[in-house]
Amino acid sequence: MNMNTSQLKQQTDELLQNGRYDEIKELLLSYKSVTEKDNDLAAVCYLCTIYEQEKAAGQADIFSKVSDMEDLLNRYTALKFYLRRIEFDAAHDLESFYQFLAQNQVSSHELMRVIDFSVFNKKKIFAVMNGSMPVRAASDMGKTDHEEEQGISETDVSAKMQICFIICTNDPVYADECVYYINQLIVPDGYHIDILTVEDAKSMTSGYNEAMQHSKAKYKVYLHHDTFIVYPHFLRDILRIFQSDGEIGMIGVIGAPRIPENGIMWDEKRYGMIYEQHIYETVMLSNPCTHPLEEVEAIDGLLMATQYDIAWREDLFDKWDFYDCSQSMEFIRRGYKVVVPKTEEPWCVHDCGFINLKDYDGEREKFVREYLHR
């Protein structure tokens, strides 16, 4: 019997609700090709290892503590978000974290496994939890102008002193976490930040065009809702780069100096650094820059900062792929530079899970036709 994603989720949910926990992993692995293409199903499959460890230890298991698959995934997401905030000094106290552990009866097996999945610097987490490294105290750091001056409107601030973050999202939990990290950033004196979220967009290009036209900000940062900016001086550094050279139109954190003829930027040499989580592991992708700024032909859409407005090609790209490579080429066509800066450490975490490539080839063919007939 063949089973699609919806059917497999429904059957997994039924096993959870009926207490047939031992059958969950077997079911998901029986439809591995479906499971590995869906982040929710893949996460449940990996969470089965927690269940197995707890069951072997004779403890109450993770599945018995949730009501359904949605509850299970929310629990996992909340725990990894707590841990990530601790790792990147974005948690100002541990009280809410420990309350979460107690209220949800998180076992040591569950905690350790989720640390394995979601944390890069594990030693730091253990040091904080053991009390040998203090949690950074909450301060004015990250306070934005609209928090300090209630009632300020976009029209009250010069466009040149505005920075707008634009997020297309279909997941309010991730969008809220993305905004949480934006609100931790140090805002340079005199600047005002704004955050626009676009829900239910027809495509990435249409969502970004809608938000771009709405905002008068000179500087805009387009990012995925699963991109968390963990470098506190991000705004200072991108402003310095833009203001050092008016020909720099766009900044990314990962980019390719040349796009190969097949249109797949990942097949070529890349520059830049990010932390990336793929459900069961968090890794640092590091492709060191040789120069302070590397000019590239394309940057990854997980984060794209601009100082000029150029329309996104929604006439061509009406889904969720190649909008980033297209926009890079549109800037270059107009004589602007697209750059990736040299950094000492990654500026952000991309909690992307497994990437859905359902429409990838169709969009790639459009990109090749439009831009690569050199």
C-alpha positions in Angstrom: 0.0 0.0 0.0 1.3 3.4 -1.0 0.9 6.2 1.5 1.2 10.0 1.0 2.4 12.5 3.6 -1.1 13.3 5.0 -2.0 9.7 5.3 1.3 8.8 7.1 0.8 11.7 9.5 -2.7 10.6 10.3 -1.7 7.0 10.9 1.2 8.2 13.1 -1.2 10.3 15.1 -3.5 7.4 15.6 -0.7 5.3 16.9 0.3 8.0 19.4 -3.3 8.6 20.6 -3.9 4.8 21.0 -0.7 4.2 22.9 0.8 1.9 20.2 4.2 3.6 20.6 6.3 0.6 19.5 4.8 0.7 16.1 5.6 4.3 15.3 9.3 4.0 14.2 8.6 0.8 12.2 5.8 2.6 10.4 7.8 5.7 9.6 10.8 3.6 8.4 8.5 1.5 6.2 7.7 4.7 4.3 11.2 6.2 4.5 11.0 8.0 1.2 7.9 9.9 2.5 9.3 10.4 6.0 12.6 11.9 5.0 10.9 14.5 2.8 8.7 15.9 5.6 10.2 17.7 8.6 7.4 16.8 11.0 7.6 13.1 10.2 11.4 13.0 10.2 11.4 14.7 13.6 9.0 12.2 15.1 11.2 9.4 13.7 14.3 10.8 15.4 12.3 11.4 18.6 11.6 7.7 18.7 15.2 7.3 20.0 14.2 9.2 23.1 11.2 6.9 23.6 13.4 3.8 23.2 16.0 5.1 25.8 13.3 6.0 28.3 11.5 2.7 27.9 14.7 0.7 28.3 15.4 2.7 31.5 11.9 1.9 32.9 10.9 5.6 32.9 7.8 7.4 31.8 8.4 7.9 28.1 8.0 11.0 25.9 5.1 9.7 23.9 3.0 9.1 27.0 3.4 12.8 28.0 1.8 14.2 24.8 -1.7 14.1 23.4 -0.9 13.9 19.7 1.7 14.5 17.1 1.2 18.3 17.2 1.7 18.3 20.9 4.9 16.2 20.5 6.4 18.5 17.9 5.5 21.7 19.9 7.3 20.1 22.9 10.4 19.4 20.9 10.4 22.8 19.3 10.0 24.6 22.6 12.9 22.7 24.2 15.3 23.3 21.3 14.4 27.0 21.3 15.2 27.2 25.1 18.5 25.5 24.5 19.5 27.7 21.6 18.7 30.8 23.5 21.1 29.6 26.3 23.8 28.7 23.7 23.7 32.2 22.1 23.3 34.3 25.2 19.7 35.2 24.3 18.2 33.7 27.5 18.4 36.2 30.3 17.5 33.8 33.1 17.1 30.0 33.5 13.9 30.1 35.6 11.5 29.7 32.7 13.7 26.9 31.2 13.7 24.9 34.4 10.0 25.5 34.8 9.5 24.0 31.4 11.6 21.0 32.2 9.6 20.4 35.4 6.1 21.0 34.1 6.7 18.8 31.1 8.5 16.1 33.0 11.5 16.2 30.7 13.8 13.3 31.4 17.6 13.4 31.3 17.3 11.1 28.2 15.1 13.6 26.4 17.2 16.6 27.4 20.5 15.0 26.3 19.0 13.9 23.0 17.6 17.2 22.1 20.9 18.8 23.1 22.5 16.5 20.6 20.0 17.5 17.9 19.9 21.2 18.3 23.1 22.5 20.0 26.5 23.2 18.4 28.4 24.3 21.5 27.3 21.6 23.9 30.1 22.3 26.4 28.6 25.8 26.9 25.1 24.4 27.6 26.5 22.0 30.2 28.6 24.8 31.8 25.6 27.1 32.1 23.4 24.4 33.5 26.1 23.4 36.0 26.4 27.0 37.1 30.0 27.3 36.1 29.1 29.9 33.4 26.6 32.7 34.3 23.7 33.6 32.1 24.0 37.0 30.6 21.8 39.5 32.5 19.0 41.3 30.7 20.0 44.9 29.8 19.1 47.6 27.4 21.0 45.7 24.8 18.7 44.9 21.9 16.2 47.6 22.9 14.9 49.2 19.7 13.8 52.8 19.1 10.2 51.8 18.9 10.4 50.3 22.4 12.1 53.3 23.8 10.0 55.9 22.2 6.4 54.8 22.3 4.2 56.0 19.4 7.0 56.7 16.9 5.8 56.0 13.4 7.7 55.2 10.2 7.0 58.6 8.7 8.6 60.3 11.8 12.0 58.8 11.0 14.1 59.5 7.9 14.1 56.5 5.6 17.9 56.6 5.6 17.8 55.8 9.4 15.4 52.9 9.1 16.1 49.2 8.9 13.2 47.0 8.1 13.2 43.2 8.6 10.9 41.3 6.2 9.8 37.8 7.0 7.6 35.6 4.8 6.1 32.9 7.1 3.5 30.2 7.4 4.6 29.2 10.9 3.8 31.7 13.8 5.9 29.8 16.3 9.1 30.1 14.1 8.2 33.7 13.1 7.9 34.7 16.8 11.3 33.1 17.5 12.9 34.9 14.5 11.5 38.2 15.8 12.8 37.4 19.3 16.3 37.3 18.0 15.9 40.5 16.0 14.8 42.2 19.2 18.1 41.1 20.9 20.2 43.0 18.3 22.1 46.1 19.3 20.5 49.0 17.3 23.0 51.7 16.3 22.3 55.1 17.8 19.8 57.1 15.8 18.4 54.1 13.8 14.9 52.7 14.0 14.0 49.1 13.2 10.7 47.8 11.9 9.6 44.2 11.4 7.1 43.2 8.7 5.8 39.6 8.5 3.9 38.4 5.4 1.5 35.5 5.8 -0.1 33.4 3.2 2.0 34.8 0.4 1.5 33.2 -3.0 5.3 33.0 -3.5 8.4 34.3 -1.9 8.8 37.0 -4.6 5.2 38.2 -4.3 5.4 38.3 -0.5 8.7 40.2 -0.6 7.4 42.7 -3.2 4.3 43.4 -1.1 6.5 44.2 2.0 9.1 46.1 0.1 6.5 48.4 -1.4 5.0 48.9 2.1 8.2 50.0 3.8 10.1 53.3 3.1 13.2 52.0 5.0 16.4 52.4 3.0 17.9 49.3 4.5 15.9 46.0 4.4 16.7 42.6 5.6 14.8 39.7 4.0 15.0 36.5 5.9 13.4 33.1 6.4 11.3 32.6 9.5 13.7 29.8 10.5 16.7 32.1 10.4 17.8 33.4 13.8 20.4 36.2 13.9 22.6 35.4 16.9 25.3 37.9 16.3 24.4 41.0 18.3 26.4 43.5 16.2 24.8 42.4 12.9 23.2 45.8 12.3 26.3 47.8 12.9 28.3 45.6 10.6 25.9 45.6 7.6 25.6 49.4 7.9 29.3 49.8 7.8 29.6 47.7 4.7 26.8 49.5 2.9 28.1 52.9 3.8 31.6 52.1 2.8 30.7 51.6 -0.8 27.5 52.9 -2.6 27.9 50.2 -5.3 27.2 47.4 -2.8 23.6 46.6 -3.2 23.1 43.4 -1.3 24.8 41.4 1.5 24.4 37.7 2.3 25.9 35.3 4.7 26.4 32.5 2.2 27.2 33.0 -1.5 28.8 31.6 -4.7 31.3 33.6 -6.7 30.0 32.0 -9.8 26.8 30.2 -10.7 27.5 27.1 -12.8 25.7 26.4 -16.0 23.2 24.1 -14.3 22.1 27.0 -12.1 22.8 25.2 -8.8 24.9 27.5 -6.7 25.7 24.7 -4.3 27.7 22.9 -7.0 30.4 25.7 -7.0 32.8 27.1 -4.5 31.0 29.1 -1.8 31.9 31.8 0.8 30.4 32.4 4.2 29.5 30.8 7.5 26.2 29.7 9.2 25.0 27.3 11.8 22.5 24.9 10.3 20.1 22.5 11.9 18.8 19.4 10.1 16.5 18.0 12.7 18.9 15.4 14.1 22.1 17.5 14.1 23.4 21.1 14.2 26.5 21.8 12.3 28.6 24.8 11.3 29.0 25.3 7.6 32.2 27.2 7.1 33.6 28.4 3.7 36.1 31.0 4.8 36.4 34.3 2.8 39.8 35.3 1.5 39.1 39.0 1.5 37.0 41.2 3.9 34.3 41.2 1.3 33.8 38.6 -1.4 31.9 39.6 -4.5 29.5 36.8 -5.5 26.9 36.1 -8.2 24.3 34.7 -5.9 23.6 34.6 -2.1 21.4 32.1 -0.3 17.9 33.4 0.6 18.1 32.6 4.3 19.2 36.2 4.8 19.5 39.0 2.2 20.2 42.6 3.2 19.7 45.4 0.8 20.2 49.2 0.6 18.3 49.7 -2.7 14.8 48.5 -3.7 14.7 46.3 -6.8 11.5 44.5 -7.7 11.5 40.7 -7.1 10.8 38.8 -10.2 7.4 37.4 -9.4 6.6 37.4 -13.1 9.1 34.5 -13.4 9.4 32.8 -10.0 6.0 32.1 -8.5 7.0 29.5 -6.0 9.7 29.2 -3.3 13.0 28.5 -5.1 15.5 30.6 -7.0 14.1 33.9 -5.9 17.4 34.5 -4.2 19.6 33.7 -7.1 17.3 35.7 -9.4 17.4 38.8 -7.1 21.2 38.5 -6.9 21.4 38.6 -10.7 18.9 41.5 -10.9 21.2 43.6 -8.6 24.2 42.7 -10.7 22.4 43.6 -13.9 21.9 47.1 -12.5 25.6 47.5 -11.8 25.5 46.8 -8.0 27.8 44.4 -6.1 26.5 41.5 -4.2 28.8 40.5 -1.4 29.5 38.1 1.5 31.6 39.5 4.4 34.4 37.7 6.1 33.3 36.9 9.6 35.0 35.4 12.7 31.9 33.3 13.5 28.5 32.7 11.9 26.0 35.5 12.2 22.9 33.3 12.2 21.4 29.9 12.7 19.3 28.4 9.9 16.9 25.9 11.5 15.9 24.6 8.1 15.3 20.9 8.6 15.1 19.0 5.3 14.7 21.2 2.3 11.6 20.6 0.1 12.8 20.3 -3.5 9.4 19.5 -5.1 9.4 22.6 -7.4 13.2 23.0 -7.5 13.9 21.7 -11.0 11.1 23.7 -12.7 12.3 27.0 -11.1 15.9 26.1 -11.9 15.1 25.8 -15.6 13.5 29.2 -15.5 16.6 30.7 -13.9 18.9 29.1 -16.4 16.9 30.4 -19.4 16.7 33.9 -18.0 20.2 34.5 -16.6 22.7 31.9 -17.7 22.7 32.3 -21.5 25.9 34.2 -21.1 
